[in-house]
Amino acid sequence: MLRVIARGGVASTCADAAALWYDLDTPSEAEEAEVEAALGVDVPTPAEREAFEESARFYEEGGALYLTATLLGRREEGRFISGAVTFILVKQKLVTVRQISPRAFEVGERRASARVGSAQSGADVFFALIEGAAERLADLLAEATNNANQVSRRIFDEDKEPDLRSVLRDLGAIGAFESLAHDSLSSLQRLLAYARLAGSRHGLDEARLKALERDVGELERIAEALQPRLSFLQDATLGLINAAQTNVLKALSLATIAFVPPTLIASIFGMNFEAMSWFQHDWGPWVGFALMLAAPATLFGIAKWRGWF
């Protein structure tokens, strides 16, 4: 889909001289060709956008500046995904190429609309999108931190037993997001570092880039600090699972102590060997019953004395 935004945040066409932003969302070949013909740029292919090497993500070509970052988007079912988004600054206009839907690109909704609506150049739109992406990541990291705090309280709540399977699933979801967020912030750091070197030739304000780079760096440190905390909570959850399994084994051991010795004694009494004639006396069954009670009681006493349970 091709979307063209002019000054004031209004929809436009490729032929409009006032157009500032050409947004290619999972574009067709015809849409790519239309933008290439209008601006004289070479739209990167999906494989080129997904490359990790610096030379493929950040470069200048034909008077245009190409910058690619990994941003977060959502699938229809609400799970986070990440994908490469390419920003092309050329002739005071901005071209974005993507296959995901970051929140910052939702013009007409929330803060992104005001920022893009006040833009006077492609550089202004670029800053609006990058700042929106950084703020969105900050909000999501704050939400992830709060979720981690809630999970921590569930794990260490002494009043009730936590659902440890649910806890592990929640920790896995937070950890998956943290990994995606860290990758996105790292790619934004690389993008902003390169933009500071080449941005002055394309209308990008260096002071604004430095401020953004500082903010993104702080967010990256927050994401890094969250990772060991999640590892600690996961280890604590697995420790509780092991403790629960140990309690089950203790219960099985108690059942063994209670039933195996009497079963053994009953089996001996049922052998009916001629040499065991005292089993045939009137007092024989009572001796068997006494042994059946005494054996587990003795084992229970030994286990309690040794502190096995």
Protein Blocks (a to p, Z undefined) as FASTA:
>chain_A
ZZdddehhiacdfklmkbmbdcdehiafklmmmmmmmnopacddfklmmpmbfklmgcce
ehiacdddddddddfkopacddddddddeehiacdddfbdcfklmghiajllmmmmmpcb
fklmmmmmmmmmmmmmmmmmmmmmmmmmmmmmmmmmmkbccdfklmmmmmmmmmmmmmmm
mmmmmmmmmmmmmmmmmmmmnopafklmmmmmmmmmmmmmmmmmmmmmmmmmmmmmmmmm
mmmmmmmmmmmmmmmmmmmmmmmmmmmmmnopaklmmlmpmklmmmmmmmmmmmmmmmmm
mmmmnopZZ
